[in-house]
Structures are given as structure tokens and as C-alpha cells.
């Protein structure tokens, strides 16, 4: 482990090795044993942790009990989640909010842009009428 990473580890997780990531803990402890500079940084981080811990007031047990009770009552009043059919659960990722209106507009656009029924003179144009008249005996 490099010293810069060790300092970031102290800044992020504090001086207690139990809070360090397990993947880096062994390397950090080995660096701490080898380097006097890292021991000084660790001592400074431990002093900061102690100062922060001492500056926080102790929580009032009665206030915590009231808060837990209010939270439990609020959770009990919440309605249970609705069970939706499996098909809707499967389609939910493909249909974001407002997709129904978008699909409706697209279908209306396709319907309005399709060609109408051809006029009789387009359907039976002049060349076709001439061919039909010539074919009569």
C-alpha cells in the first residue's frame, strides 16, 4: 500500500482498523508498522476521532423511545403495497411514466398518415378504361 492511499483510508474510515475495508486492512497495518510517518498520521486521525466522539452529546433515551414509537406507528398506518399482475411487473421497465400517451399519439399519427381509399378515376384510370373498351367484342 502506498502512503497516499493510507492517508485517504484514514480520512475516509477513521483510525479504527475494524472500520477499514478487509481487502486493504492487512496492507495498511503492515505499512503502519513499517513507517513512523504513517504512525504519526494514524495518531492524528485517532485524536480527531476522539475529539469528534467527545463533542457529540449523548442521545436522550426517552427521546429515542418516543422517536422509535412514532416511527413504528407511522409504518403501521402505511397501506400495504398492491400486488400487480406478473405481466405488468414484466412490462414495467419497458413502459416509463407517460408512455401510454406517447403510444396513443403515435398510433393516431400512423392512422392519419395512411392513404385513404383511392378515388374511382384513380382506381379505374384512363388507360385501364381504354383497355376495357377495346376488349369488348
N, C-alpha and C positions, 0 to 999 in steps of 0.2 A: 504494500500500500504506500502511496506517495503522501508526503506531508500535507499537501493541499487538500487531498481527499479526506485525510484525517480531520483537518480543521473544519471542512464542510460537514463531516459526520458529527462533530461536537456541536456545531452551530444548529444543525437540524434536529438531532436526537438528544442532545444534552450529554452530561458527563457519565451517566449511569450506563455501564456496558450492557445491562439487561435490556435496555431500550434500543440498542444498536441492531441493525439487520444481522441476522445469523450468518449470512453469506460473507459478511465483511468483519465480523466480530473477532475472529482468530487473528486475522492480519492486522487489525487495529490494535489489539492487545500486544502483539509481537512488536509493532512499531513503538508503542507506548513504553515497553520495557527497554528498547534499544536507545531511544532518543530523549535526551534531557530537555530539549526544546519542546517536544511533544508532551512531556510530563508537565512542563510549565503551562502549556496551553490547556491541558486537562485540568490542572489545579484551578486555573482561571475560570474554566467552564463550570467546575464543581462549585466554586464560590458564587458564580452567577445563579446557578440552580438553587443554592441555599438562600440567597437573597430574595429570589422570586418566590420561593416556597414560604419564607418567613413574612413576606409582605402581604400575602393573601389572608384575608380573615377566615376564620373557621366558620363553616356553614352552621346556621341555627337548625338543630334537629326538628324543632316544631315547624319551622318554615318549610323544611324539606318534606315533612309528613303532609302538610297542607298542599304543597305543590304536587306531590305524588297522588294524593286523593283527588284533586281537581283533574289531573290528567286521566286518572282511571275513570272518573265519571264522564269526562268528555269522550273518551274512547268507547264507553259503554253506550252512549247516546248515538254514536255514528251508525248509519244504516250499513247492513252487510252488503258487500259487493254483489251486483247482479251477475247471475250466471248467463253467459251468452252462448248461443249455439256454436258448435265446433266450426261450422262453415264461416260464420262471421269472424271467429277468432283467427281462422286461417287467412281470410281476406283482409283483415285489419291493416297489416303492413303495406298492402298494395293500394289502399284507399285512404289517403290522408284526408284531413278535415276539409270539407268543401268540394270533394271530388265528385259528389253526386250532381251538383250544379254544373260543373265543368263537363261531365259526360252528357248531361241533358243538352247543353248548348252545342256541343259537338254533333250530337245526333240531329238536332234541328238544322244545323248548318249543312250537314250531308243531305238531309231530306230536301231542303230548299234548293240545293245546288244541282240536284239530279235533273236530267232533262225531262220535260213533260211529254205528253202523248203527241206524236207528230201530227201536223195538220194534214188534211186529206190530200191537198195538192203536193205536199212533200212525200206523202206515203205513195201516192199514185202520180208521180211526176209525168211531165210531158213525154219523155222518151218511152216510158212504160205504156202510157195510154196509146201512143202511136203504134207501138209493137202489138198491143192488144187489138187495135182496129185493123191492122194489116193481117193479122192472123185469122180474122173471120172469113168464112167462105162465101 
